Amino acid sequence: MNSNLPVGRLADRLHSMPRERAWFAILLSVTALALADAHFPRIGLAPFYIPIVCAACWALGSRAGYLVAVVAAVLAVVPHLAELPRLSPALLGARMAVRAVTYVFLAAIVLSFRRSFDREHHLAARDRMTDALNKETFRERVIHRLDLAVPARQSFLLAILDLDDFKGLNNRHGHVAGDEVLRTFAQGARGIIRREDDFGRIGGDEFAFLLPVHSAEEGVYFARSLHKRLSSVLVGTPHPVTCSMGALLIPPDTPRDEPSLMHAVDQLMYAVKRAGKNAVEIGRATTDRALDTPLPSRPRVPIEACL
């Protein structure tokens, strides 16, 4: 959906709105409109339920959307209850049925558009081959999550992993074999990480991870465990390869400049490459915008990288 248009901006806002806040806005709007329609029945405010039904479908999903559509149909008829002496119950019921069918049909159309939007939104954020987050989306997630985590003093582990000698694999067995390794690796990686972790493909054979951690000790454990488990995934691919990984601990009190952090963890990964590959190098971001001496994972040369 074109976010430059007013309806596109509204759709994006509804899409990003927390569910509780969306429910509050919908209920408030329905209540206000019902009261206004009851006080001024001759104006005919019932059509204004239509945008409310649309908003409910877009922001809250199918069950809530259909529920709001039915409730709106009932409320649209309530002001006419005073006409019961002149209107038969059958006619009043017919009015309610017409509105209910209209609003439910409208809800079905909006929900259909929402499913298409979700599908396109998912595809736009994903790497088509591996279904990992693409590079742009992953970096946006890093920026967003690091910013949100500042008040909560949340620590993170940022890692970049590169498949060793992947170019040689493509040269020996062809790109079809390389693609099969990438897909198998990505599937295995998604099975390892937690729901709150982010996983993206940021290059041909480079992948990145962002994992919230509670402490530096937990971050070190996660980094080593992640490399070990991902290496096991690669052993099970049709053409086994190894991987080199750089991992950066980001404490809550450190500057959180995404390009510098990505550069620093990239340098950690290349330190592994220079020292023999198939290992993990762990560093820590510090408040003086420099990397501490890498934490021991196996002997490594010191890294000098600026944050």
HELIX and SHEET records of a PDB file:
HELIX    1   1 PRO A    6  SER A   16  1                                  11    
HELIX    2   2 ARG A   19  HIS A   39  1                                  21    
HELIX    3   3 ALA A   46  PHE A   48  5                                   3    
HELIX    4   4 TYR A   49  LEU A   60  1                                  12    
HELIX    5   5 SER A   62  VAL A   77  1                                  16    
HELIX    6   6 VAL A   78  GLU A   83  5                                   6    
HELIX    7   7 PRO A   89  ALA A  125  1                                  37    
HELIX    8   8 LYS A  135  ALA A  152  1                                  18    
HELIX    9   9 PHE A  166  HIS A  173  1                                   8    
HELIX   10  10 HIS A  175  ILE A  192  1                                  18    
HELIX   11  11 ALA A  216  VAL A  235  1                                  20    
HELIX   12  12 GLU A  258  ARG A  274  1                                  17    
SHEET    1   A 5 ASP A 198  ARG A 201  0                                        
SHEET    2   A 5 GLU A 206  VAL A 213 -1                                        
SHEET    3   A 5 SER A 155  LEU A 163 -1                                        
SHEET    4   A 5 CYS A 243  ILE A 250 -1                                        
SHEET    5   A 5 VAL A 280  ARG A 284  1                                        
END                                                                             
